Amino acid sequence: MPHAILLLNGPNLNLLGQRQPEIYGATTLADVEADSVEFGRTLDLTVTAKQSNWEGQLVDWIQQARQEAAGIVINPGAYSHTSVAILDALNAFDGPVIEVHISQIHKREAFRHHSYVSHRADTVIAGAGVHGYRLALRHMAETLA
Ligand code: DHK
């Protein structure tokens, strides 16, 4: 039985490929999402990909995942550094949580060094570019095996 995985991307990640490509790369979110679904299939994971710029929408989807997903891969974008609400929602989720940052946040501005989501995440991947999503899915598959 494939495991259902929720892949969540937060604010401004809809602009992947257009926004600061020197930091976030040239790949679009549509490409990342399609690749994650495909790659997930090879790992026996059914990946559902969602993106929102709205904190409350992300909280709603994380709450929904309590019934619908075995694990969550999340790039919370800037909400990593601000959102106790997203942390609280993730704390109400029982399965594995993997936090992905495309950039190496610890090499960047000091305000990006702290992530509220990291207080809950079982695994944190930063600085691997969009390949970080594949790394997360591979690790998720091993964790759930
Ligand atoms: C994406 C963002 O939008 C930033 O606000 C974070 C993260 C870093 C990333 O590297 O994917 O600080």
Backbone and ligand atoms as CSV (ligand in chain L), in Angstrom:
chain,resi,resn,atom,element,x,y,z
A,1,MET,N,N,0.855,-1.214,0.000
A,1,MET,CA,C,0.000,0.000,0.000
A,1,MET,C,C,0.881,1.251,0.000
A,2,PRO,N,N,0.740,2.120,-1.016
A,2,PRO,CA,C,1.534,3.363,-1.012
A,2,PRO,C,C,1.161,4.253,0.179
A,3,HIS,N,N,2.143,4.984,0.676
A,3,HIS,CA,C,1.886,5.951,1.741
A,3,HIS,C,C,1.527,7.299,1.120
A,4,ALA,N,N,0.519,7.955,1.696
A,4,ALA,CA,C,0.131,9.294,1.222
A,4,ALA,C,C,1.023,10.333,1.898
A,5,ILE,N,N,1.604,11.193,1.074
A,5,ILE,CA,C,2.487,12.241,1.588
A,5,ILE,C,C,1.970,13.592,1.138
A,6,LEU,N,N,1.881,14.519,2.081
A,6,LEU,CA,C,1.518,15.893,1.745
A,6,LEU,C,C,2.801,16.697,1.548
A,7,LEU,N,N,2.947,17.284,0.362
A,7,LEU,CA,C,4.090,18.158,0.071
A,7,LEU,C,C,3.568,19.584,0.058
A,8,LEU,N,N,4.003,20.365,1.043
A,8,LEU,CA,C,3.490,21.726,1.204
A,8,LEU,C,C,4.576,22.753,0.922
A,9,ASN,N,N,4.238,23.752,0.136
A,9,ASN,CA,C,5.127,24.888,-0.068
A,9,ASN,C,C,4.417,26.163,0.353
A,10,GLY,N,N,5.157,27.013,1.063
A,10,GLY,CA,C,4.587,28.237,1.604
A,10,GLY,C,C,4.785,29.445,0.700
A,11,PRO,N,N,4.744,30.631,1.299
A,11,PRO,CA,C,4.672,31.886,0.555
A,11,PRO,C,C,5.845,32.115,-0.383
A,12,ASN,N,N,5.506,32.641,-1.538
A,12,ASN,CA,C,6.447,33.052,-2.595
A,12,ASN,C,C,7.071,31.887,-3.350
A,13,LEU,N,N,6.808,30.675,-2.891
A,13,LEU,CA,C,7.387,29.535,-3.616
A,13,LEU,C,C,6.645,29.278,-4.926
A,14,ASN,N,N,5.476,29.909,-5.088
A,14,ASN,CA,C,4.809,29.877,-6.398
A,14,ASN,C,C,5.646,30.622,-7.453
A,15,LEU,N,N,6.587,31.454,-7.006
A,15,LEU,CA,C,7.428,32.212,-7.940
A,15,LEU,C,C,8.762,31.521,-8.217
A,16,LEU,N,N,8.887,30.278,-7.779
A,16,LEU,CA,C,10.132,29.530,-8.044
A,16,LEU,C,C,10.444,29.588,-9.534
A,17,GLY,N,N,11.727,29.810,-9.847
A,17,GLY,CA,C,12.132,29.898,-11.246
A,17,GLY,C,C,12.135,31.326,-11.757
A,18,GLN,N,N,11.382,32.210,-11.081
A,18,GLN,CA,C,11.339,33.628,-11.493
A,18,GLN,C,C,11.976,34.511,-10.442
A,19,ARG,N,N,11.809,34.159,-9.159
A,19,ARG,CA,C,12.255,34.997,-8.063
A,19,ARG,C,C,13.686,34.644,-7.691
A,20,GLN,N,N,14.554,35.626,-7.640
A,20,GLN,CA,C,15.942,35.450,-7.197
A,20,GLN,C,C,16.520,34.086,-7.611
A,21,PRO,N,N,16.612,33.835,-8.920
A,21,PRO,CA,C,17.098,32.522,-9.377
A,21,PRO,C,C,18.515,32.206,-8.898
A,22,GLU,N,N,19.292,33.260,-8.585
A,22,GLU,CA,C,20.649,33.025,-8.073
A,22,GLU,C,C,20.598,32.349,-6.696
A,23,ILE,N,N,19.466,32.478,-6.003
A,23,ILE,CA,C,19.298,31.831,-4.680
A,23,ILE,C,C,18.441,30.573,-4.803
A,24,TYR,N,N,17.324,30.685,-5.535
A,24,TYR,CA,C,16.347,29.596,-5.529
A,24,TYR,C,C,16.362,28.729,-6.794
A,25,GLY,N,N,17.198,29.128,-7.784
A,25,GLY,CA,C,17.337,28.314,-8.982
A,25,GLY,C,C,16.317,28.651,-10.054
A,26,ALA,N,N,16.392,27.921,-11.152
A,26,ALA,CA,C,15.596,28.231,-12.345
A,26,ALA,C,C,14.397,27.296,-12.507
A,27,THR,N,N,14.301,26.285,-11.680
A,27,THR,CA,C,13.205,25.312,-11.797
A,27,THR,C,C,11.911,25.913,-11.257
A,28,THR,N,N,10.817,25.679,-11.938
A,28,THR,CA,C,9.531,26.219,-11.477
A,28,THR,C,C,8.900,25.295,-10.431
A,29,LEU,N,N,7.933,25.849,-9.702
A,29,LEU,CA,C,7.225,25.028,-8.714
A,29,LEU,C,C,6.452,23.908,-9.409
A,30,ALA,N,N,5.873,24.219,-10.571
A,30,ALA,CA,C,5.132,23.174,-11.304
A,30,ALA,C,C,6.059,22.005,-11.616
A,31,ASP,N,N,7.304,22.313,-12.001
A,31,ASP,CA,C,8.275,21.241,-12.286
A,31,ASP,C,C,8.621,20.464,-11.016
A,32,VAL,N,N,8.838,21.178,-9.921
A,32,VAL,CA,C,9.157,20.519,-8.649
A,32,VAL,C,C,8.016,19.600,-8.236
A,33,GLU,N,N,6.789,20.103,-8.363
A,33,GLU,CA,C,5.634,19.319,-7.923
A,33,GLU,C,C,5.461,18.073,-8.804
A,34,ALA,N,N,5.591,18.263,-10.120
A,34,ALA,CA,C,5.431,17.118,-11.036
A,34,ALA,C,C,6.532,16.087,-10.770
A,35,ASP,N,N,7.754,16.569,-10.574
A,35,ASP,CA,C,8.864,15.654,-10.297
A,35,ASP,C,C,8.644,14.906,-8.977
A,36,SER,N,N,8.121,15.618,-7.985
A,36,SER,CA,C,7.905,14.989,-6.672
A,36,SER,C,C,6.846,13.888,-6.765
A,37,VAL,N,N,5.798,14.150,-7.542
A,37,VAL,CA,C,4.737,13.143,-7.709
A,37,VAL,C,C,5.316,11.904,-8.402
A,38,GLU,N,N,6.075,12.158,-9.476
A,38,GLU,CA,C,6.690,11.056,-10.250
A,38,GLU,C,C,7.699,10.280,-9.404
A,39,PHE,N,N,8.613,11.039,-8.779
A,39,PHE,CA,C,9.659,10.412,-7.974
A,39,PHE,C,C,9.031,9.654,-6.800
A,40,GLY,N,N,7.998,10.263,-6.219
A,40,GLY,CA,C,7.297,9.606,-5.118
A,40,GLY,C,C,6.749,8.250,-5.545
A,41,ARG,N,N,6.205,8.211,-6.752
A,41,ARG,CA,C,5.639,6.960,-7.265
A,41,ARG,C,C,6.686,5.843,-7.267
A,42,THR,N,N,7.921,6.175,-7.639
A,42,THR,CA,C,8.993,5.166,-7.687
A,42,THR,C,C,9.346,4.674,-6.276
A,43,LEU,N,N,8.954,5.462,-5.269
A,43,LEU,CA,C,9.263,5.106,-3.871
A,43,LEU,C,C,8.037,4.550,-3.150
A,44,ASP,N,N,6.975,4.311,-3.913
A,44,ASP,CA,C,5.714,3.842,-3.344
A,44,ASP,C,C,5.071,4.893,-2.416
A,45,LEU,N,N,5.229,6.144,-2.796
A,45,LEU,CA,C,4.587,7.246,-2.068
A,45,LEU,C,C,3.593,7.930,-3.003
A,46,THR,N,N,2.414,8.225,-2.482
A,46,THR,CA,C,1.448,9.011,-3.257
A,46,THR,C,C,1.542,10.451,-2.764
A,47,VAL,N,N,2.181,11.290,-3.571
A,47,VAL,CA,C,2.460,12.664,-3.150
A,47,VAL,C,C,1.353,13.593,-3.641
A,48,THR,N,N,0.795,14.367,-2.714
A,48,THR,CA,C,-0.140,15.443,-3.057
A,48,THR,C,C,0.559,16.759,-2.764
A,49,ALA,N,N,0.719,17.582,-3.790
A,49,ALA,CA,C,1.479,18.830,-3.653
A,49,ALA,C,C,0.541,20.028,-3.599
A,50,LYS,N,N,0.780,20.907,-2.613
A,50,LYS,CA,C,-0.043,22.112,-2.465
A,50,LYS,C,C,0.854,23.298,-2.122
A,51,GLN,N,N,0.461,24.473,-2.566
A,51,GLN,CA,C,1.198,25.696,-2.227
A,51,GLN,C,C,0.214,26.782,-1.856
A,52,SER,N,N,0.564,27.551,-0.829
A,52,SER,CA,C,-0.243,28.729,-0.520
A,52,SER,C,C,0.643,29.841,0.020
A,53,ASN,N,N,0.212,31.072,-0.236
A,53,ASN,CA,C,0.870,32.240,0.347
A,53,ASN,C,C,0.242,32.599,1.690
A,54,TRP,N,N,-0.786,31.847,2.092
A,54,TRP,CA,C,-1.586,32.196,3.268
A,54,TRP,C,C,-1.305,31.233,4.423
A,55,GLU,N,N,-0.962,31.801,5.548
A,55,GLU,CA,C,-0.618,31.001,6.725
A,55,GLU,C,C,-1.778,30.095,7.157
A,56,GLY,N,N,-2.980,30.673,7.223
A,56,GLY,CA,C,-4.135,29.904,7.693
A,56,GLY,C,C,-4.468,28.743,6.758
A,57,GLN,N,N,-4.263,28.960,5.463
A,57,GLN,CA,C,-4.506,27.876,4.508
A,57,GLN,C,C,-3.535,26.716,4.766
A,58,LEU,N,N,-2.288,27.061,5.048
A,58,LEU,CA,C,-1.286,26.014,5.336
A,58,LEU,C,C,-1.667,25.270,6.614
A,59,VAL,N,N,-2.133,26.017,7.616
A,59,VAL,CA,C,-2.578,25.392,8.875
A,59,VAL,C,C,-3.744,24.440,8.597
A,60,ASP,N,N,-4.712,24.875,7.786
A,60,ASP,CA,C,-5.867,24.018,7.462
A,60,ASP,C,C,-5.402,22.725,6.784
A,61,TRP,N,N,-4.472,22.838,5.842
A,61,TRP,CA,C,-4.018,21.644,5.126
A,61,TRP,C,C,-3.248,20.703,6.059
A,62,ILE,N,N,-2.486,21.274,6.980
A,62,ILE,CA,C,-1.750,20.418,7.932
A,62,ILE,C,C,-2.750,19.688,8.843
A,63,GLN,N,N,-3.793,20.401,9.270
A,63,GLN,CA,C,-4.823,19.750,10.098
A,63,GLN,C,C,-5.511,18.617,9.335
A,64,GLN,N,N,-5.821,18.873,8.072
A,64,GLN,CA,C,-6.466,17.860,7.216
A,64,GLN,C,C,-5.576,16.620,7.086
A,65,ALA,N,N,-4.273,16.861,7.039
A,65,ALA,CA,C,-3.314,15.764,6.857
A,65,ALA,C,C,-3.361,14.782,8.025
A,66,ARG,N,N,-3.889,15.205,9.167
A,66,ARG,CA,C,-4.018,14.285,10.309
A,66,ARG,C,C,-4.816,13.047,9.914
A,67,GLN,N,N,-5.809,13.247,9.038
A,67,GLN,CA,C,-6.635,12.119,8.581
A,67,GLN,C,C,-6.129,11.532,7.263
A,68,GLU,N,N,-5.416,12.338,6.485
A,68,GLU,CA,C,-5.196,11.953,5.086
A,68,GLU,C,C,-3.775,11.575,4.714
A,69,ALA,N,N,-2.784,11.898,5.557
A,69,ALA,CA,C,-1.390,11.675,5.130
A,69,ALA,C,C,-0.596,10.934,6.197
A,70,ALA,N,N,0.374,10.146,5.712
A,70,ALA,CA,C,1.268,9.425,6.628
A,70,ALA,C,C,2.456,10.292,7.016
A,71,GLY,N,N,2.786,11.276,6.165
A,71,GLY,CA,C,3.929,12.143,6.454
A,71,GLY,C,C,3.785,13.464,5.727
A,72,ILE,N,N,4.526,14.458,6.196
A,72,ILE,CA,C,4.480,15.797,5.589
A,72,ILE,C,C,5.893,16.241,5.231
A,73,VAL,N,N,6.051,16.716,3.989
A,73,VAL,CA,C,7.270,17.419,3.576
A,73,VAL,C,C,6.862,18.872,3.402
A,74,ILE,N,N,7.542,19.768,4.093
A,74,ILE,CA,C,7.115,21.166,4.060
A,74,ILE,C,C,8.280,22.117,3.870
A,75,ASN,N,N,8.122,23.010,2.903
A,75,ASN,CA,C,8.980,24.188,2.826
A,75,ASN,C,C,8.085,25.364,3.206
A,76,PRO,N,N,8.189,25.826,4.454
A,76,PRO,CA,C,7.280,26.871,4.918
A,76,PRO,C,C,7.651,28.265,4.423
A,77,GLY,N,N,8.712,28.387,3.597
A,77,GLY,CA,C,9.138,29.711,3.130
A,77,GLY,C,C,9.414,30.610,4.329
A,78,ALA,N,N,9.034,31.864,4.211
A,78,ALA,CA,C,9.316,32.829,5.282
A,78,ALA,C,C,8.573,32.500,6.580
A,79,TYR,N,N,7.476,31.732,6.487
A,79,TYR,CA,C,6.757,31.360,7.720
A,79,TYR,C,C,7.601,30.469,8.634
A,80,SER,N,N,8.652,29.856,8.080
A,80,SER,CA,C,9.588,29.099,8.926
A,80,SER,C,C,10.035,29.960,10.101
A,81,HIS,N,N,10.286,31.239,9.791
A,81,HIS,CA,C,10.943,32.121,10.750
A,81,HIS,C,C,9.970,32.901,11.618
A,82,THR,N,N,8.664,32.734,11.342
A,82,THR,CA,C,7.678,33.575,12.051
A,82,THR,C,C,6.508,32.803,12.654
A,83,SER,N,N,6.222,31.591,12.162
A,83,SER,CA,C,4.886,31.043,12.420
A,83,SER,C,C,4.807,29.995,13.529
A,84,VAL,N,N,4.339,30.445,14.682
A,84,VAL,CA,C,4.030,29.508,15.761
A,84,VAL,C,C,2.762,28.715,15.392
A,85,ALA,N,N,1.873,29.323,14.598
A,85,ALA,CA,C,0.633,28.635,14.197
A,85,ALA,C,C,0.946,27.393,13.363
A,86,ILE,N,N,1.906,27.503,12.457
A,86,ILE,CA,C,2.271,26.336,11.649
A,86,ILE,C,C,2.973,25.308,12.525
A,87,LEU,N,N,3.816,25.754,13.428
A,87,LEU,CA,C,4.455,24.825,14.374
A,87,LEU,C,C,3.385,24.080,15.187
A,88,ASP,N,N,2.409,24.800,15.708
A,88,ASP,CA,C,1.353,24.165,16.519
A,88,ASP,C,C,0.577,23.131,15.697
A,89,ALA,N,N,0.275,23.486,14.455
A,89,ALA,CA,C,-0.459,22.540,13.592
A,89,ALA,C,C,0.386,21.293,13.367
A,90,LEU,N,N,1.658,21.466,13.115
A,90,LEU,CA,C,2.536,20.299,12.895
A,90,LEU,C,C,2.665,19.470,14.165
A,91,ASN,N,N,2.618,20.130,15.313
A,91,ASN,CA,C,2.690,19.392,16.582
A,91,ASN,C,C,1.458,18.520,16.801
A,92,ALA,N,N,0.367,18.837,16.100
A,92,ALA,CA,C,-0.855,18.019,16.204
A,92,ALA,C,C,-0.871,16.894,15.170
A,93,PHE,N,N,0.179,16.808,14.384
A,93,PHE,CA,C,0.285,15.763,13.356
A,93,PHE,C,C,1.231,14.681,13.875
A,94,ASP,N,N,0.821,13.416,13.743
A,94,ASP,CA,C,1.591,12.340,14.379
A,94,ASP,C,C,2.731,11.766,13.545
A,95,GLY,N,N,2.639,11.874,12.221
A,95,GLY,CA,C,3.634,11.218,11.365
A,95,GLY,C,C,4.914,12.020,11.226
A,96,PRO,N,N,5.863,11.482,10.440
A,96,PRO,CA,C,7.110,12.198,10.209
A,96,PRO,C,C,6.930,13.508,9.451
A,97,VAL,N,N,7.695,14.506,9.858
A,97,VAL,CA,C,7.683,15.826,9.223
A,97,VAL,C,C,9.108,16.131,8.761
A,98,ILE,N,N,9.239,16.444,7.477
A,98,ILE,CA,C,10.550,16.818,6.937
A,98,ILE,C,C,10.470,18.248,6.415
A,99,GLU,N,N,11.360,19.086,6.925
A,99,GLU,CA,C,11.410,20.503,6.551
A,99,GLU,C,C,12.475,20.681,5.473
A,100,VAL,N,N,12.095,21.345,4.395
A,100,VAL,CA,C,13.021,21.581,3.278
A,100,VAL,C,C,13.207,23.082,3.086
A,101,HIS,N,N,14.451,23.487,2.938
A,101,HIS,CA,C,14.771,24.839,2.457
A,101,HIS,C,C,15.650,24.675,1.234
A,102,ILE,N,N,15.282,25.355,0.188
A,102,ILE,CA,C,16.062,25.276,-1.051
A,102,ILE,C,C,17.446,25.869,-0.821
A,103,SER,N,N,17.479,27.010,-0.145
A,103,SER,CA,C,18.750,27.684,0.128
A,103,SER,C,C,19.316,27.210,1.467
A,104,GLN,N,N,20.591,27.522,1.664
A,104,GLN,CA,C,21.235,27.164,2.937
A,104,GLN,C,C,20.976,28.332,3.896
A,105,ILE,N,N,19.891,28.239,4.631
A,105,ILE,CA,C,19.426,29.386,5.427
A,105,ILE,C,C,20.465,29.844,6.453
A,106,HIS,N,N,21.338,28.945,6.878
A,106,HIS,CA,C,22.323,29.311,7.907
A,106,HIS,C,C,23.481,30.139,7.347
A,107,LYS,N,N,23.589,30.185,6.026
A,107,LYS,CA,C,24.605,31.036,5.382
A,107,LYS,C,C,24.038,32.405,5.048
A,108,ARG,N,N,22.756,32.603,5.308
A,108,ARG,CA,C,22.075,33.822,4.874
A,108,ARG,C,C,21.865,34.763,6.067
A,109,GLU,N,N,20.949,35.721,5.926
A,109,GLU,CA,C,20.727,36.714,6.976
A,109,GLU,C,C,20.390,36.023,8.302
A,110,ALA,N,N,20.765,36.680,9.411
A,110,ALA,CA,C,20.566,36.094,10.740
A,110,ALA,C,C,19.095,35.754,10.995
A,111,PHE,N,N,18.160,36.563,10.456
A,111,PHE,CA,C,16.742,36.298,10.748
A,111,PHE,C,C,16.254,35.007,10.112
A,112,ARG,N,N,17.052,34.447,9.183
A,112,ARG,CA,C,16.656,33.159,8.592
A,112,ARG,C,C,17.253,31.964,9.328
A,113,HIS,N,N,18.072,32.232,10.327
A,113,HIS,CA,C,18.765,31.110,10.990
A,113,HIS,C,C,17.865,30.328,11.929
A,114,HIS,N,N,16.831,30.988,12.429
A,114,HIS,CA,C,15.906,30.278,13.325
A,114,HIS,C,C,14.641,29.870,12.576
A,115,SER,N,N,14.246,28.619,12.768
A,115,SER,CA,C,12.991,28.140,12.187
A,115,SER,C,C,12.119,27.559,13.289
A,116,TYR,N,N,10.918,28.106,13.447
A,116,TYR,CA,C,9.963,27.517,14.399
A,116,TYR,C,C,9.625,26.087,13.998
A,117,VAL,N,N,9.530,25.852,12.702
A,117,VAL,CA,C,9.154,24.518,12.208
A,117,VAL,C,C,10.198,23.477,12.601
A,118,SER,N,N,11.451,23.902,12.727
A,118,SER,CA,C,12.514,22.957,13.113
A,118,SER,C,C,12.321,22.410,14.534
A,119,HIS,N,N,11.500,23.102,15.346
A,119,HIS,CA,C,11.208,22.573,16.690
A,119,HIS,C,C,10.409,21.278,16.599
A,120,ARG,N,N,9.737,21.068,15.449
A,120,ARG,CA,C,8.923,19.865,15.248
A,120,ARG,C,C,9.518,18.910,14.218
A,121,ALA,N,N,10.214,19.462,13.231
A,121,ALA,CA,C,10.666,18.631,12.109
A,121,ALA,C,C,11.570,17.503,12.599
A,122,ASP,N,N,11.336,16.308,12.048
A,122,ASP,CA,C,12.212,15.173,12.362
A,122,ASP,C,C,13.504,15.269,11.567
A,123,THR,N,N,13.425,15.900,10.409
A,123,THR,CA,C,14.569,16.026,9.509
A,123,THR,C,C,14.521,17.408,8.883
A,124,VAL,N,N,15.682,18.024,8.730
A,124,VAL,CA,C,15.764,19.333,8.074
A,124,VAL,C,C,16.791,19.250,6.951
A,125,ILE,N,N,16.386,19.677,5.768
A,125,ILE,CA,C,17.284,19.676,4.606
A,125,ILE,C,C,17.379,21.115,4.115
A,126,ALA,N,N,18.593,21.627,4.011
A,126,ALA,CA,C,18.776,23.016,3.559
A,126,ALA,C,C,19.987,23.101,2.653
A,127,GLY,N,N,19.840,23.847,1.557
A,127,GLY,CA,C,20.993,24.144,0.726
A,127,GLY,C,C,21.242,23.154,-0.389
A,128,ALA,N,N,20.338,22.248,-0.621
A,128,ALA,CA,C,20.498,21.265,-1.709
A,128,ALA,C,C,19.758,21.720,-2.966
A,129,GLY,N,N,19.281,22.969,-2.967
A,129,GLY,CA,C,18.468,23.421,-4.098
A,129,GLY,C,C,17.165,22.631,-4.144
A,130,VAL,N,N,16.549,22.581,-5.314
A,130,VAL,CA,C,15.275,21.853,-5.403
A,130,VAL,C,C,15.476,20.335,-5.279
A,131,HIS,N,N,16.723,19.884,-5.389
A,131,HIS,CA,C,17.005,18.458,-5.145
A,131,HIS,C,C,16.618,18.067,-3.715
A,132,GLY,N,N,16.556,19.063,-2.823
A,132,GLY,CA,C,16.166,18.803,-1.440
A,132,GLY,C,C,14.814,18.102,-1.330
A,133,TYR,N,N,13.920,18.371,-2.282
A,133,TYR,CA,C,12.600,17.725,-2.224
A,133,TYR,C,C,12.730,16.218,-2.484
A,134,ARG,N,N,13.597,15.859,-3.444
A,134,ARG,CA,C,13.813,14.422,-3.697
A,134,ARG,C,C,14.487,13.764,-2.497
A,135,LEU,N,N,15.466,14.474,-1.907
A,135,LEU,CA,C,16.130,13.924,-0.715
A,135,LEU,C,C,15.100,13.673,0.378
A,136,ALA,N,N,14.196,14.622,0.543
A,136,ALA,CA,C,13.164,14.501,1.581
A,136,ALA,C,C,12.270,13.294,1.314
A,137,LEU,N,N,11.871,13.125,0.065
A,137,LEU,CA,C,10.974,12.004,-0.256
A,137,LEU,C,C,11.677,10.667,-0.076
A,138,ARG,N,N,12.963,10.629,-0.478
A,138,ARG,CA,C,13.708,9.375,-0.303
A,138,ARG,C,C,13.792,9.021,1.195
A,139,HIS,N,N,14.081,10.028,1.997
A,139,HIS,CA,C,14.182,9.776,3.439
A,139,HIS,C,C,12.815,9.424,4.023
A,140,MET,N,N,11.775,10.070,3.525
A,140,MET,CA,C,10.418,9.767,3.988
A,140,MET,C,C,10.098,8.298,3.709
A,141,ALA,N,N,10.439,7.833,2.510
A,141,ALA,CA,C,10.146,6.444,2.133
A,141,ALA,C,C,10.871,5.497,3.080
A,142,GLU,N,N,12.124,5.801,3.398
A,142,GLU,CA,C,12.888,4.930,4.308
A,142,GLU,C,C,12.296,4.957,5.710
A,143,THR,N,N,11.876,6.136,6.129
A,143,THR,CA,C,11.305,6.290,7.463
A,143,THR,C,C,10.003,5.488,7.608
A,144,LEU,N,N,9.208,5.478,6.553
A,144,LEU,CA,C,7.900,4.824,6.624
A,144,LEU,C,C,7.952,3.332,6.283
A,145,ALA,N,N,9.106,2.882,5.779
A,145,ALA,CA,C,9.213,1.476,5.323
A,145,ALA,C,C,9.047,0.498,6.478
L,1,DHK,C1,C,12.361,30.054,1.109
L,1,DHK,C2,C,11.951,31.304,1.435
L,1,DHK,O1,O,10.953,31.880,0.779
L,1,DHK,C3,C,12.612,32.080,2.487
L,1,DHK,O2,O,11.747,32.978,3.148
L,1,DHK,C4,C,13.333,31.216,3.500
L,1,DHK,C5,C,13.360,29.309,1.912
L,1,DHK,C6,C,14.206,30.190,2.787
L,1,DHK,C7,C,14.157,28.335,1.063
L,1,DHK,O3,O,15.387,28.364,1.065
L,1,DHK,O4,O,13.516,27.511,0.398
L,1,DHK,O5,O,14.105,32.015,4.361
